[in-house]
Amino acid sequence: MGLEAQNLFNTPEVQAELKLLPLSADLACSPLILQALAETANEDTLETDTVHAVLWSAWIQHRWTSLIDILLNGVNVVLLCLLSLMYHGLETRVSPSNLSAVLAVLYAKEVIEWFLACFPECLSSGLSVDVVWDTVYCGIGWVVISSHLGVLDLNDATLKPFMAVFSCLAWLRMLYSLRGEAWLGPRFLPIVAAIKDTAAFFFITTICVMATAHGYYQIAPRAEDPSPIFSSLLQTFRLGILGDFDLFEFEGQDTEYDRVDATWVPRDPEPGENFIYVHVIFFLTSIGITVILMNIFIAVLGQNLELFQDQAQQLFARARAKMLLGQHQHPWARLWRFCCARIRRRTRDDAKSLKDPFQRCSCLRYVLYRSLWPLSILAGEQAIFRSLWSECLRRPRTAYVLLFFCPMTFFLCLACLIPFGCCCLVFRKQGLQFWFRILFLGIYCCSDDVLHFEEWSASGCLIWVFLRPDPPREELRSTRTALDAKMQKMESKVQEIDSNVQNIDAKMKQMDQKMDDILNLLREKLPVLE
């Protein structure tokens, strides 16, 4: 998107090759391209430099939508935490009704996005995991929000489980919204894929646990419990999955205590009538599930995790394409693009009809420049001049309004330097300026010519690709796997060559044997000929 530094952290300089992708940057956000990348069956395509460049270009243009989603999910989690604390007796100045109103607004946004995105997807391509989770989140959220707003009259015993599930889903939703970030996505997505791939093993383990629990319940060592079915399942789960057990408790016997010298000493109970059967179930469960199945599960999960870590870039590219496609179809994003297109078209028309931007209001130049001076530190003097200052000078009415409120404008801009200075302690100043220009000003490249306003938008930009000859650290695992695969292919070829050489040696030995036979025959015939 440009040649300026975009890194937020100080990174060592590396040798890179610069290439130009003959594609307009705004085409990277095309729904057809994003959908093709999200649904492609060729996994190798997702690892190409061209696909990475296109996705990064689209990600930069939709960066504000992803940040808003992450921020709103974080606010949702904070509000739910405050409501939970107030529910358990925390006293604050903010009333729970106000928090519930803000939470209802955030929930309404999620419902609208679900109705406009997930519902048509469900009708066209069927159910998916994301659609199911969004539907569950919207359904449980409706119960919680309605009860807090007084629409539903639920008692505490009924509301508690819905509130607990809704809070857990809010935390997981916030985590899942970070899957498009480059610092988390390639590490988070392989874990999710590995867990999904072990669904068959979870099913097998569940069947084994249920079978053992059924046999344990049939023997009925804990028939006196309030819920014998749950007690049987709990004892089997503790033994088979967690490896936590107490043989006397597993047998249904309680430890007895004897009073000796003013102290209570535990005494093992006598074996019950189900002693043999319970111990048979104990040994079968501990060996079959706790030892064998759990160790196989660890091995399978580790193997799947290593396999999907090798495919981290493919998973990350596909997930980012799906995420960008969903953000591109949000109603708020469509409205924002429509407004920006109209403003850009009007600005371009004004730029063509105006030769000198300071011709009308040159007397306000110094005052307006000083009022916007703190923003020049955030985004650079040239960016502020192009986006705000020159635009105001083209419209005298706007310039007079800013002139009237210039002290307030100056202090507001000066207040923005405080969080910017705090961020500079962690991030690079150039990287922060780059993202500030993109997120708040919509400037993707800068030019000395102020009148070329079409270069502000992505349609006036091309995609530049920086290629590193050596892979970064996060790709070393994939590189190692690729080298292992190549080495295995080379070993198989070497084995084939060895087998061919052995066959040739065998044939040569046969030929030598035949030559020896011919020579011996000639020696026998030579005396006769003489």
KOLGUDREN-273772 format. One record per residue (C-alpha): residue number from 1; residue in one letter; x, y, z. Coordinates in pm, whole numbers. Layout:
<seses>
<sese NUM, "A", <X, Y, Z>>
...
</seses>
This chain:
<seses>
<sese 1, "M", <0, 0, 0>>
<sese 2, "G", <294, 234, 38>>
<sese 3, "L", <663, 259, 102>>
<sese 4, "E", <642, 402, 454>>
<sese 5, "A", <723, 205, 765>>
<sese 6, "Q", <419, 21, 896>>
<sese 7, "N", <575, -175, 1180>>
<sese 8, "L", <456, -89, 1528>>
<sese 9, "F", <762, -247, 1688>>
<sese 10, "N", <1132, -207, 1626>>
<sese 11, "T", <1243, -498, 1412>>
<sese 12, "P", <1588, -575, 1272>>
<sese 13, "E", <1655, -487, 913>>
<sese 14, "V", <1639, -779, 673>>
<sese 15, "Q", <1710, -814, 307>>
<sese 16, "A", <1391, -802, 100>>
<sese 17, "E", <1287, -793, -261>>
<sese 18, "L", <1032, -537, -376>>
<sese 19, "K", <769, -636, -632>>
<sese 20, "L", <464, -461, -769>>
<sese 21, "L", <133, -641, -796>>
<sese 22, "P", <-56, -506, -1102>>
<sese 23, "L", <-382, -480, -910>>
<sese 24, "S", <-566, -181, -772>>
<sese 25, "A", <-584, -191, -394>>
<sese 26, "D", <-960, -141, -381>>
<sese 27, "L", <-1012, -461, -583>>
<sese 28, "A", <-866, -658, -293>>
<sese 29, "C", <-1187, -584, -101>>
<sese 30, "S", <-1407, -721, -377>>
<sese 31, "P", <-1652, -980, -236>>
<sese 32, "L", <-1586, -1207, -534>>
<sese 33, "I", <-1213, -1220, -463>>
<sese 34, "L", <-1259, -1267, -89>>
<sese 35, "Q", <-1520, -1538, -138>>
<sese 36, "A", <-1297, -1718, -388>>
<sese 37, "L", <-1009, -1715, -139>>
<sese 38, "A", <-1234, -1825, 148>>
<sese 39, "E", <-1382, -2118, -45>>
<sese 40, "T", <-1085, -2229, -255>>
<sese 41, "A", <-1007, -2599, -249>>
<sese 42, "N", <-643, -2548, -346>>
<sese 43, "E", <-459, -2512, -17>>
<sese 44, "D", <-130, -2423, -186>>
<sese 45, "T", <-287, -2108, -331>>
<sese 46, "L", <-336, -1965, 17>>
<sese 47, "E", <40, -1978, 82>>
<sese 48, "T", <140, -1773, -222>>
<sese 49, "D", <280, -1424, -187>>
<sese 50, "T", <9, -1282, -411>>
<sese 51, "V", <-271, -1404, -184>>
<sese 52, "H", <-93, -1272, 124>>
<sese 53, "A", <-49, -932, -41>>
<sese 54, "V", <-416, -915, -147>>
<sese 55, "L", <-538, -1012, 200>>
<sese 56, "W", <-308, -764, 371>>
<sese 57, "S", <-430, -490, 139>>
<sese 58, "A", <-793, -571, 217>>
<sese 59, "W", <-711, -600, 589>>
<sese 60, "I", <-559, -252, 597>>
<sese 61, "Q", <-866, -104, 430>>
<sese 62, "H", <-1100, -281, 674>>
<sese 63, "R", <-881, -223, 975>>
<sese 64, "W", <-1129, 12, 1141>>
<sese 65, "T", <-1410, -245, 1125>>
<sese 66, "S", <-1200, -514, 1291>>
<sese 67, "L", <-1088, -274, 1563>>
<sese 68, "I", <-1447, -168, 1628>>
<sese 69, "D", <-1557, -533, 1657>>
<sese 70, "I", <-1276, -612, 1901>>
<sese 71, "L", <-1346, -298, 2103>>
<sese 72, "L", <-1720, -364, 2125>>
<sese 73, "N", <-1662, -726, 2224>>
<sese 74, "G", <-1427, -606, 2497>>
<sese 75, "V", <-1685, -353, 2619>>
<sese 76, "N", <-1946, -630, 2619>>
<sese 77, "V", <-1725, -845, 2842>>
<sese 78, "V", <-1656, -554, 3081>>
<sese 79, "L", <-2027, -476, 3112>>
<sese 80, "L", <-2110, -838, 3184>>
<sese 81, "C", <-1838, -847, 3451>>
<sese 82, "L", <-1984, -536, 3616>>
<sese 83, "L", <-2336, -678, 3601>>
<sese 84, "S", <-2216, -1002, 3758>>
<sese 85, "L", <-2045, -811, 4041>>
<sese 86, "M", <-2356, -598, 4097>>
<sese 87, "Y", <-2567, -910, 4094>>
<sese 88, "H", <-2360, -1044, 4383>>
<sese 89, "G", <-2375, -727, 4592>>
<sese 90, "L", <-2120, -481, 4452>>
<sese 91, "E", <-2231, -118, 4498>>
<sese 92, "T", <-2135, 131, 4226>>
<sese 93, "R", <-2250, 473, 4115>>
<sese 94, "V", <-2372, 333, 3784>>
<sese 95, "S", <-2711, 167, 3804>>
<sese 96, "P", <-2759, -181, 3655>>
<sese 97, "S", <-3035, -47, 3431>>
<sese 98, "N", <-2789, 184, 3253>>
<sese 99, "L", <-2544, -98, 3198>>
<sese 100, "S", <-2825, -318, 3071>>
<sese 101, "A", <-2928, -45, 2825>>
<sese 102, "V", <-2575, -19, 2683>>
<sese 103, "L", <-2554, -399, 2671>>
<sese 104, "A", <-2886, -407, 2485>>
<sese 105, "V", <-2750, -167, 2221>>
<sese 106, "L", <-2444, -388, 2166>>
<sese 107, "Y", <-2665, -694, 2153>>
<sese 108, "A", <-2896, -528, 1898>>
<sese 109, "K", <-2592, -467, 1676>>
<sese 110, "E", <-2498, -835, 1696>>
<sese 111, "V", <-2856, -944, 1617>>
<sese 112, "I", <-2877, -715, 1313>>
<sese 113, "E", <-2545, -846, 1180>>
<sese 114, "W", <-2659, -1204, 1242>>
<sese 115, "F", <-2988, -1147, 1062>>
<sese 116, "L", <-2822, -980, 760>>
<sese 117, "A", <-2526, -1220, 735>>
<sese 118, "C", <-2580, -1553, 909>>
<sese 119, "F", <-2944, -1601, 819>>
<sese 120, "P", <-2890, -1571, 438>>
<sese 121, "E", <-2582, -1791, 468>>
<sese 122, "C", <-2786, -2053, 650>>
<sese 123, "L", <-3047, -2050, 372>>
<sese 124, "S", <-2790, -2070, 91>>
<sese 125, "S", <-2513, -2302, 215>>
<sese 126, "G", <-2661, -2464, 525>>
<sese 127, "L", <-2548, -2464, 884>>
<sese 128, "S", <-2188, -2402, 983>>
<sese 129, "V", <-2010, -2386, 1316>>
<sese 130, "D", <-2002, -2006, 1317>>
<sese 131, "V", <-2373, -1984, 1233>>
<sese 132, "V", <-2461, -2226, 1515>>
<sese 133, "W", <-2255, -2036, 1771>>
<sese 134, "D", <-2397, -1700, 1661>>
<sese 135, "T", <-2750, -1838, 1681>>
<sese 136, "V", <-2692, -1976, 2031>>
<sese 137, "Y", <-2532, -1648, 2138>>
<sese 138, "C", <-2823, -1441, 2004>>
<sese 139, "G", <-3085, -1671, 2159>>
<sese 140, "I", <-2931, -1682, 2506>>
<sese 141, "G", <-2849, -1311, 2488>>
<sese 142, "W", <-3213, -1232, 2413>>
<sese 143, "V", <-3321, -1410, 2732>>
<sese 144, "V", <-3059, -1232, 2945>>
<sese 145, "I", <-3114, -883, 2801>>
<sese 146, "S", <-3492, -916, 2812>>
<sese 147, "S", <-3484, -1023, 3175>>
<sese 148, "H", <-3257, -732, 3272>>
<sese 149, "L", <-3478, -482, 3088>>
<sese 150, "G", <-3794, -623, 3247>>
<sese 151, "V", <-3942, -773, 2931>>
<sese 152, "L", <-3920, -1126, 3074>>
<sese 153, "D", <-4004, -1196, 3436>>
<sese 154, "L", <-3758, -1466, 3536>>
<sese 155, "N", <-3655, -1559, 3887>>
<sese 156, "D", <-3293, -1584, 3995>>
<sese 157, "A", <-3281, -1962, 3973>>
<sese 158, "T", <-3387, -1953, 3607>>
<sese 159, "L", <-3175, -1653, 3508>>
<sese 160, "K", <-2848, -1774, 3660>>
<sese 161, "P", <-2769, -2050, 3406>>
<sese 162, "F", <-2855, -1823, 3111>>
<sese 163, "M", <-2636, -1547, 3252>>
<sese 164, "A", <-2350, -1791, 3310>>
<sese 165, "V", <-2365, -1929, 2954>>
<sese 166, "F", <-2400, -1581, 2803>>
<sese 167, "S", <-2095, -1456, 2995>>
<sese 168, "C", <-1885, -1753, 2883>>
<sese 169, "L", <-1990, -1703, 2521>>
<sese 170, "A", <-1903, -1333, 2542>>
<sese 171, "W", <-1548, -1413, 2653>>
<sese 172, "L", <-1507, -1676, 2379>>
<sese 173, "R", <-1654, -1435, 2123>>
<sese 174, "M", <-1400, -1171, 2215>>
<sese 175, "L", <-1120, -1426, 2178>>
<sese 176, "Y", <-1256, -1546, 1844>>
<sese 177, "S", <-1272, -1189, 1712>>
<sese 178, "L", <-892, -1172, 1744>>
<sese 179, "R", <-836, -1457, 1497>>
<sese 180, "G", <-760, -1211, 1217>>
<sese 181, "E", <-469, -1050, 1402>>
<sese 182, "A", <-130, -1154, 1273>>
<sese 183, "W", <17, -1189, 1623>>
<sese 184, "L", <-253, -1435, 1739>>
<sese 185, "G", <-427, -1591, 1439>>
<sese 186, "P", <-148, -1825, 1316>>
<sese 187, "R", <-110, -1956, 1673>>
<sese 188, "F", <-478, -1968, 1771>>
<sese 189, "L", <-633, -2122, 1459>>
<sese 190, "P", <-421, -2445, 1463>>
<sese 191, "I", <-538, -2509, 1819>>
<sese 192, "V", <-903, -2472, 1718>>
<sese 193, "A", <-851, -2692, 1411>>
<sese 194, "A", <-675, -2960, 1617>>
<sese 195, "I", <-962, -2967, 1866>>
<sese 196, "K", <-1218, -2992, 1586>>
<sese 197, "D", <-1023, -3276, 1426>>
<sese 198, "T", <-1037, -3481, 1748>>
<sese 199, "A", <-1420, -3482, 1750>>
<sese 200, "A", <-1425, -3850, 1651>>
<sese 201, "F", <-1197, -3937, 1940>>
<sese 202, "F", <-1419, -3741, 2179>>
<sese 203, "F", <-1715, -3940, 2053>>
<sese 204, "I", <-1533, -4271, 2113>>
<sese 205, "T", <-1428, -4163, 2462>>
<sese 206, "T", <-1781, -4049, 2545>>
<sese 207, "I", <-1926, -4384, 2438>>
<sese 208, "C", <-1669, -4569, 2650>>
<sese 209, "V", <-1744, -4353, 2955>>
<sese 210, "M", <-2120, -4394, 2909>>
<sese 211, "A", <-2080, -4772, 2872>>
<sese 212, "T", <-1878, -4791, 3193>>
<sese 213, "A", <-2125, -4565, 3375>>
<sese 214, "H", <-2411, -4786, 3262>>
<sese 215, "G", <-2240, -5096, 3398>>
<sese 216, "Y", <-2153, -4914, 3721>>
<sese 217, "Y", <-2514, -4800, 3760>>
<sese 218, "Q", <-2641, -5152, 3698>>
<sese 219, "I", <-2437, -5286, 3989>>
<sese 220, "A", <-2578, -4995, 4197>>
<sese 221, "P", <-2302, -4938, 4453>>
<sese 222, "R", <-2438, -4588, 4514>>
<sese 223, "A", <-2809, -4658, 4495>>
<sese 224, "E", <-2873, -4459, 4815>>
<sese 225, "D", <-2758, -4128, 4664>>
<sese 226, "P", <-3022, -3867, 4572>>
<sese 227, "S", <-2937, -3912, 4203>>
<sese 228, "P", <-2783, -4255, 4136>>
<sese 229, "I", <-2750, -4190, 3762>>
<sese 230, "F", <-2550, -3871, 3813>>
<sese 231, "S", <-2340, -4031, 4087>>
<sese 232, "S", <-2254, -4322, 3858>>
<sese 233, "L", <-2160, -4088, 3574>>
<sese 234, "L", <-1956, -3866, 3807>>
<sese 235, "Q", <-1759, -4155, 3955>>
<sese 236, "T", <-1684, -4296, 3609>>
<sese 237, "F", <-1584, -3955, 3473>>
<sese 238, "R", <-1352, -3888, 3766>>
<sese 239, "L", <-1183, -4224, 3727>>
<sese 240, "G", <-1166, -4246, 3347>>
<sese 241, "I", <-1097, -3887, 3241>>
<sese 242, "L", <-940, -3718, 3544>>
<sese 243, "G", <-775, -4019, 3709>>
<sese 244, "D", <-924, -3904, 4043>>
<sese 245, "F", <-1073, -4184, 4251>>
<sese 246, "D", <-1131, -4319, 4600>>
<sese 247, "L", <-1183, -4693, 4609>>
<sese 248, "F", <-1409, -4681, 4914>>
<sese 249, "E", <-1617, -4401, 4765>>
<sese 250, "F", <-1617, -4583, 4430>>
<sese 251, "E", <-1747, -4893, 4608>>
<sese 252, "G", <-2017, -4690, 4783>>
<sese 253, "Q", <-1868, -4732, 5132>>
<sese 254, "D", <-1810, -4441, 5367>>
<sese 255, "T", <-1499, -4417, 5580>>
<sese 256, "E", <-1569, -4477, 5948>>
<sese 257, "Y", <-1395, -4301, 6237>>
<sese 258, "D", <-1302, -4437, 6579>>
<sese 259, "R", <-1234, -4218, 6879>>
<sese 260, "V", <-893, -4298, 7026>>
<sese 261, "D", <-746, -4076, 7300>>
<sese 262, "A", <-972, -3778, 7223>>
<sese 263, "T", <-890, -3797, 6850>>
<sese 264, "W", <-1081, -3940, 6558>>
<sese 265, "V", <-889, -4204, 6365>>
<sese 266, "P", <-1018, -4314, 6023>>
<sese 267, "R", <-1093, -4682, 5980>>
<sese 268, "D", <-1134, -4857, 5647>>
<sese 269, "P", <-1482, -4999, 5600>>
<sese 270, "E", <-1546, -5364, 5546>>
<sese 271, "P", <-1580, -5488, 5185>>
<sese 272, "G", <-1937, -5472, 5061>>
<sese 273, "E", <-2137, -5718, 4859>>
<sese 274, "N", <-2029, -5552, 4531>>
<sese 275, "F", <-1660, -5555, 4619>>
<sese 276, "I", <-1548, -5787, 4335>>
<sese 277, "Y", <-1766, -5634, 4063>>
<sese 278, "V", <-1669, -5277, 4151>>
<sese 279, "H", <-1301, -5364, 4148>>
<sese 280, "V", <-1337, -5533, 3809>>
<sese 281, "I", <-1496, -5213, 3673>>
<sese 282, "F", <-1220, -5012, 3839>>
<sese 283, "F", <-939, -5208, 3676>>
<sese 284, "L", <-1105, -5214, 3334>>
<sese 285, "T", <-1180, -4840, 3343>>
<sese 286, "S", <-840, -4735, 3475>>
<sese 287, "I", <-653, -4943, 3217>>
<sese 288, "G", <-886, -4903, 2921>>
<sese 289, "I", <-983, -4536, 2952>>
<sese 290, "T", <-744, -4364, 3195>>
<sese 291, "V", <-426, -4520, 3064>>
<sese 292, "I", <-489, -4629, 2704>>
<sese 293, "L", <-749, -4387, 2570>>
<sese 294, "M", <-612, -4078, 2746>>
<sese 295, "N", <-258, -4143, 2628>>
<sese 296, "I", <-384, -4204, 2275>>
<sese 297, "F", <-579, -3880, 2302>>
<sese 298, "I", <-266, -3689, 2400>>
<sese 299, "A", <-75, -3843, 2111>>
<sese 300, "V", <-354, -3773, 1860>>
<sese 301, "L", <-401, -3416, 1981>>
<sese 302, "G", <-27, -3350, 1968>>
<sese 303, "Q", <-1, -3496, 1619>>
<sese 304, "N", <-300, -3294, 1496>>
<sese 305, "L", <-162, -2977, 1651>>
<sese 306, "E", <172, -3025, 1480>>
<sese 307, "L", <-4, -3100, 1152>>
<sese 308, "F", <-220, -2788, 1167>>
<sese 309, "Q", <70, -2574, 1283>>
<sese 310, "D", <235, -2662, 956>>
<sese 311, "Q", <-82, -2535, 786>>
<sese 312, "A", <-104, -2222, 1001>>
<sese 313, "Q", <-61, -1981, 710>>
<sese 314, "Q", <-334, -2155, 512>>
<sese 315, "L", <-575, -2149, 805>>
<sese 316, "F", <-491, -1787, 879>>
<sese 317, "A", <-539, -1676, 517>>
<sese 318, "R", <-873, -1856, 489>>
<sese 319, "A", <-997, -1723, 823>>
<sese 320, "R", <-893, -1368, 736>>
<sese 321, "A", <-1068, -1391, 398>>
<sese 322, "K", <-1392, -1509, 565>>
<sese 323, "M", <-1359, -1239, 828>>
<sese 324, "L", <-1304, -966, 569>>
<sese 325, "L", <-1596, -1093, 363>>
<sese 326, "G", <-1825, -1071, 666>>
<sese 327, "Q", <-1699, -723, 758>>
<sese 328, "H", <-1742, -604, 402>>
<sese 329, "Q", <-2109, -708, 411>>
<sese 330, "H", <-2189, -537, 742>>
<sese 331, "P", <-2454, -264, 704>>
<sese 332, "W", <-2237, -12, 886>>
<sese 333, "A", <-1947, -77, 648>>
<sese 334, "R", <-2176, -36, 346>>
<sese 335, "L", <-2307, 295, 479>>
<sese 336, "W", <-1954, 415, 550>>
<sese 337, "R", <-1834, 327, 200>>
<sese 338, "F", <-2133, 504, 46>>
<sese 339, "C", <-2068, 823, 244>>
<sese 340, "C", <-1694, 815, 174>>
<sese 341, "A", <-1758, 767, -199>>
<sese 342, "R", <-1984, 1072, -211>>
<sese 343, "I", <-1739, 1287, -11>>
<sese 344, "R", <-1449, 1172, -228>>
<sese 345, "R", <-1643, 1245, -548>>
<sese 346, "R", <-1739, 1592, -429>>
<sese 347, "T", <-1386, 1665, -313>>
<sese 348, "R", <-1242, 1557, -646>>
<sese 349, "D", <-1485, 1784, -833>>
<sese 350, "D", <-1393, 2078, -612>>
<sese 351, "A", <-1024, 2008, -663>>
<sese 352, "K", <-1064, 2024, -1040>>
<sese 353, "S", <-1235, 2361, -1026>>
<sese 354, "L", <-996, 2518, -776>>
<sese 355, "K", <-637, 2598, -864>>
<sese 356, "D", <-508, 2760, -548>>
<sese 357, "P", <-642, 2626, -219>>
<sese 358, "F", <-533, 2944, -32>>
<sese 359, "Q", <-679, 3188, -277>>
<sese 360, "R", <-997, 3268, -81>>
<sese 361, "C", <-908, 3236, 286>>
<sese 362, "S", <-536, 3294, 307>>
<sese 363, "C", <-583, 3511, 618>>
<sese 364, "L", <-698, 3208, 814>>
<sese 365, "R", <-401, 2998, 717>>
<sese 366, "Y", <-191, 3061, 1021>>
<sese 367, "V", <-476, 3042, 1274>>
<sese 368, "L", <-619, 2720, 1141>>
<sese 369, "Y", <-279, 2566, 1105>>
<sese 370, "R", <-196, 2640, 1470>>
<sese 371, "S", <-531, 2506, 1589>>
<sese 372, "L", <-466, 2176, 1409>>
<sese 373, "W", <-94, 2172, 1485>>
<sese 374, "P", <-111, 1890, 1750>>
<sese 375, "L", <-263, 1657, 1489>>
<sese 376, "S", <38, 1709, 1266>>
<sese 377, "I", <242, 1521, 1526>>
<sese 378, "L", <-1, 1231, 1513>>
<sese 379, "A", <-27, 1197, 1136>>
<sese 380, "G", <237, 1425, 987>>
<sese 381, "E", <211, 1780, 863>>
<sese 382, "Q", <143, 1684, 503>>
<sese 383, "A", <-140, 1447, 595>>
<sese 384, "I", <-316, 1706, 811>>
<sese 385, "F", <-274, 1965, 539>>
<sese 386, "R", <-432, 1736, 280>>
<sese 387, "S", <-715, 1591, 484>>
<sese 388, "L", <-832, 1875, 710>>
<sese 389, "W", <-658, 2205, 661>>
<sese 390, "S", <-682, 2239, 282>>
<sese 391, "E", <-1039, 2102, 288>>
<sese 392, "C", <-1148, 2367, 536>>
<sese 393, "L", <-983, 2644, 338>>
<sese 394, "R", <-1183, 2545, 33>>
<sese 395, "R", <-1506, 2616, 224>>
<sese 396, "P", <-1502, 2956, 394>>
<sese 397, "R", <-1800, 2876, 615>>
<sese 398, "T", <-1625, 2576, 765>>
<sese 399, "A", <-1312, 2783, 807>>
<sese 400, "Y", <-1501, 3055, 997>>
<sese 401, "V", <-1662, 2797, 1226>>
<sese 402, "L", <-1323, 2645, 1303>>
<sese 403, "L", <-1182, 2991, 1355>>
<sese 404, "F", <-1454, 3065, 1610>>
<sese 405, "F", <-1390, 2740, 1797>>
<sese 406, "C", <-1013, 2731, 1738>>
<sese 407, "P", <-919, 2739, 2111>>
<sese 408, "M", <-1145, 2439, 2178>>
<sese 409, "T", <-1013, 2265, 1866>>
<sese 410, "F", <-656, 2324, 1978>>
<sese 411, "F", <-710, 2179, 2325>>
<sese 412, "L", <-902, 1881, 2189>>
<sese 413, "C", <-621, 1807, 1946>>
<sese 414, "L", <-370, 1859, 2225>>
<sese 415, "A", <-557, 1606, 2441>>
<sese 416, "C", <-510, 1347, 2167>>
<sese 417, "L", <-134, 1368, 2219>>
<sese 418, "I", <-161, 1213, 2565>>
<sese 419, "P", <-266, 862, 2454>>
<sese 420, "F", <-39, 898, 2151>>
<sese 421, "G", <260, 967, 2379>>
<sese 422, "C", <169, 670, 2599>>
<sese 423, "C", <150, 445, 2293>>
<sese 424, "C", <489, 574, 2174>>
<sese 425, "L", <643, 420, 2484>>
<sese 426, "V", <552, 77, 2346>>
<sese 427, "F", <511, 123, 1970>>
<sese 428, "R", <709, 301, 1702>>
<sese 429, "K", <608, 657, 1620>>
<sese 430, "Q", <616, 602, 1243>>
<sese 431, "G", <395, 295, 1269>>
<sese 432, "L", <142, 481, 1485>>
<sese 433, "Q", <136, 770, 1239>>
<sese 434, "F", <82, 530, 950>>
<sese 435, "W", <-216, 360, 1115>>
<sese 436, "F", <-359, 693, 1234>>
<sese 437, "R", <-362, 824, 877>>
<sese 438, "I", <-535, 510, 754>>
<sese 439, "L", <-793, 470, 1032>>
<sese 440, "F", <-897, 831, 1092>>
<sese 441, "L", <-799, 1020, 777>>
<sese 442, "G", <-830, 757, 506>>
<sese 443, "I", <-492, 844, 352>>
<sese 444, "Y", <-314, 545, 199>>
<sese 445, "C", <-33, 736, 28>>
<sese 446, "C", <103, 1089, 24>>
<sese 447, "S", <196, 1306, -269>>
<sese 448, "D", <350, 1648, -308>>
<sese 449, "D", <63, 1754, -531>>
<sese 450, "V", <-225, 1853, -301>>
<sese 451, "L", <-484, 1857, -577>>
<sese 452, "H", <-452, 1484, -658>>
<sese 453, "F", <-726, 1374, -421>>
<sese 454, "E", <-789, 1043, -596>>
<sese 455, "E", <-468, 919, -438>>
<sese 456, "W", <-631, 937, -97>>
<sese 457, "S", <-846, 633, -163>>
<sese 458, "A", <-734, 278, -227>>
<sese 459, "S", <-842, 303, -590>>
<sese 460, "G", <-542, 527, -655>>
<sese 461, "C", <-296, 289, -490>>
<sese 462, "L", <-118, -21, -609>>
<sese 463, "I", <-7, -316, -398>>
<sese 464, "W", <365, -346, -327>>
<sese 465, "V", <498, -678, -205>>
<sese 466, "F", <811, -715, 7>>
<sese 467, "L", <957, -1065, -19>>
<sese 468, "R", <1212, -1200, 226>>
<sese 469, "P", <1463, -1457, 102>>
<sese 470, "D", <1476, -1619, 448>>
<sese 471, "P", <1150, -1720, 619>>
<sese 472, "P", <1054, -1561, 953>>
<sese 473, "R", <1062, -1755, 1275>>
<sese 474, "E", <694, -1843, 1276>>
<sese 475, "E", <737, -2015, 938>>
<sese 476, "L", <1035, -2227, 1040>>
<sese 477, "R", <809, -2512, 1147>>
<sese 478, "S", <640, -2522, 808>>
<sese 479, "T", <978, -2496, 639>>
<sese 480, "R", <1108, -2785, 845>>
<sese 481, "T", <806, -2994, 755>>
<sese 482, "A", <848, -2913, 387>>
<sese 483, "L", <1215, -3010, 409>>
<sese 484, "D", <1121, -3334, 585>>
<sese 485, "A", <876, -3414, 306>>
<sese 486, "K", <1140, -3339, 43>>
<sese 487, "M", <1393, -3551, 229>>
<sese 488, "Q", <1146, -3839, 242>>
<sese 489, "K", <1088, -3808, -132>>
<sese 490, "M", <1463, -3801, -190>>
<sese 491, "E", <1508, -4107, 32>>
<sese 492, "S", <1239, -4293, -162>>
<sese 493, "K", <1412, -4200, -488>>
<sese 494, "V", <1748, -4310, -349>>
<sese 495, "Q", <1593, -4641, -248>>
<sese 496, "E", <1454, -4683, -598>>
<sese 497, "I", <1796, -4606, -744>>
<sese 498, "D", <1955, -4857, -506>>
<sese 499, "S", <1707, -5122, -608>>
<sese 500, "N", <1774, -5046, -974>>
<sese 501, "V", <2149, -5067, -913>>
<sese 502, "Q", <2103, -5401, -738>>
<sese 503, "N", <1900, -5528, -1031>>
<sese 504, "I", <2170, -5409, -1270>>
<sese 505, "D", <2436, -5581, -1056>>
<sese 506, "A", <2235, -5903, -1063>>
<sese 507, "K", <2200, -5880, -1440>>
<sese 508, "M", <2573, -5806, -1476>>
<sese 509, "K", <2651, -6112, -1266>>
<sese 510, "Q", <2426, -6318, -1488>>
<sese 511, "M", <2601, -6180, -1796>>
<sese 512, "D", <2942, -6255, -1640>>
<sese 513, "Q", <2830, -6605, -1568>>
<sese 514, "K", <2715, -6650, -1925>>
<sese 515, "M", <3048, -6510, -2055>>
<sese 516, "D", <3236, -6752, -1834>>
<sese 517, "D", <3029, -7038, -1969>>
<sese 518, "I", <3101, -6923, -2326>>
<sese 519, "L", <3477, -6899, -2256>>
<sese 520, "N", <3483, -7242, -2099>>
<sese 521, "L", <3300, -7381, -2399>>
<sese 522, "L", <3551, -7217, -2633>>
<sese 523, "R", <3844, -7362, -2441>>
<sese 524, "E", <3693, -7705, -2472>>
<sese 525, "K", <3641, -7663, -2845>>
<sese 526, "L", <3984, -7514, -2922>>
<sese 527, "P", <4183, -7841, -2899>>
<sese 528, "V", <3935, -8006, -3130>>
<sese 529, "L", <3973, -7727, -3381>>
<sese 530, "E", <4352, -7745, -3364>>
</seses>
